[in-house]
Amino acid sequence: MINTVTIIGRLGKDPEMRVTENGASVANFSLAHNEIRLVNGAREQIPHWFQCVAFGSLAQLCAEYLHKGSRVGISGALRQRSWETNEGEKRNSVEILIRDIEFISSAVRNGDTDTEE
């Protein structure tokens, strides 16, 4: 079966890094991709948010080099997770399991500006 996603977008916040009980590095972040639509003759940007997860050395790279606003291209697979909260509520999430990442531009940091679009 084919399960491949490729998308370019900007991070909504800094990656959250953690280490599992097995010692594996995991980085999670949200990525926004803007869809351009014509609405009443005017171009309108509609953001779509995707939850992304990276493991191992890829997770460490994401945590070290990515920040809120960073522009990246990612390739990976869609994955659905299900779990139950402490209150007994059932939850579901669809995430992009990152296989490859391209750092396109940095976020604005310390007064520097990102001119690439």
MIPAMAR-52433 format. One record per residue (C-alpha): x, y, z. Coordinates in steps of 0.05 Angstrom, whole numbers, plus 32768, in hexadecimal, padded with zeros to 4 digits. Example, Ala and Ser with C-alpha at 12.3 -4.5 7.8 and 13.67 -1.06 7.14 Angstrom:
BEGIN
80F67FA6809C 81117FEB808F 
END
This chain:
BEGIN
800080008000 801580477FF4 80148078802E 803D80B6801B 803480FF802C 806081398015 8051817F802D 807381C38036 805E81F0806F 8072821880AC 8076820180F4 8040821B8122 806C82168160 80B081FC8174 80B781B08170 80AA818A81B1 80E2815981BE 80DE811D81ED 810280DC81F9 80DA809B8200 80E680668236 811080408202 813D807D81F9 8121809081B4 811D80D981A2 80D880F3818A 80C881398170 808181528165 806B81928142 803181AF811C 803A81C580D3 800D81F680AF 800381F28064 7FDD822C8044 7FAB821A800D 7F9E82537FDD 7F55825C7FC7 7F3182907F9F 7EF882AC7FC8 7ECE82E07FA5 7F0882ED7F75 7F3A82F87FAD 7F7282C87FC1 7F6882AD8007 7F988282802F 7F7882498054 7FA782288087 7FA681DD8091 7FCA81C280CF 7FED818080D2 800C815D810E 8051814180FF 807F81118124 80C880FF8119 80F280C9813B 813B80BD814A 817180EA812C 813C810C8100 811781218140 8157813D815D 81648166811E 811D81818120 812481958169 816781B6815D 815A81DC811D 810F81E98117 80E88220813A 80A4823F8135 809D825C80EF 80D3823080CF 80C1821C8088 80CC81D28079 80BB819D8046 80AB81598062 809D81148045 807F80DC806D 804480B0807A 800180BC809A 7FF6809980DC 7FB780968108 7FBE808E8153 7F87807F8185 7F8B808581D1 7F61808F820E 7F6980CA823D 7F6E80C38289 7F2480D8828B 7F12809E825D 7F0680C7821E 7F1B80A781DC 7F4880D281B0 7F6280CB8168 7F9980F08143 7FB380ED80FC 7FFD80FF80F7 8033810280C2 806B80D280D5 80A780F680B7 80D780CE808C 80FC8108806B 810081538079 811C818E8052 812D81CD8079 81168204804A 811E82418076 8127825680BD 80F5827880E9 80FD82C180FC 812C82BF8138 815082F7815E 813B832E812E 8151830880EF 811F830480B7 810E82CC8088 810582E78042 80F982A5801E 80B28294800B 
END
